[in-house]
Amino acid sequence: MNICSLLNLVVLRVSDLDRAQSFYSKLGLVFTRHRHGSGPEHLSAESAGLVFELYPVARDGKTSSATRIGFRVPSVDAVLEAFSTTPDAVIQPAADSEWGRRAVIVDPDGHRIELLQA
């Protein structure tokens, strides 16, 4: 029996919610602000059953910057064009691979994001 069928939640810790929202919005994510009870204000975007959340860095200072995530996109080149004003974000330019066209970018907090165009 497979107890895990599909990933449905990703949470990243970021140092600046507004800056992170601006960055991830270039990938087409649309965020809403949330706060659950006395918890911290955070950002949430939902797509195809996946909830992607951005939370402020934890009080203990722990981050999620070692986390690497990936997004399937319609056009890697179009996404990279959206980041043309932040050229330091592109750490591996677009190239064709056995999986499709791919590139790697990095957000302002050091999370590496793989972009894949099938």
Secondary structure, DSSP 8 states (H G I E B T S, - for coil): --S-----EEEEEES-HHHHHHHHHTTT---EEE--TTS--EEEEEETTEEEEEEE--TT----TT-EEEEE-S-HHHHHHHTTT-GGGEEEEEEEETTEEEEEEE-TTS-EEEEEE-
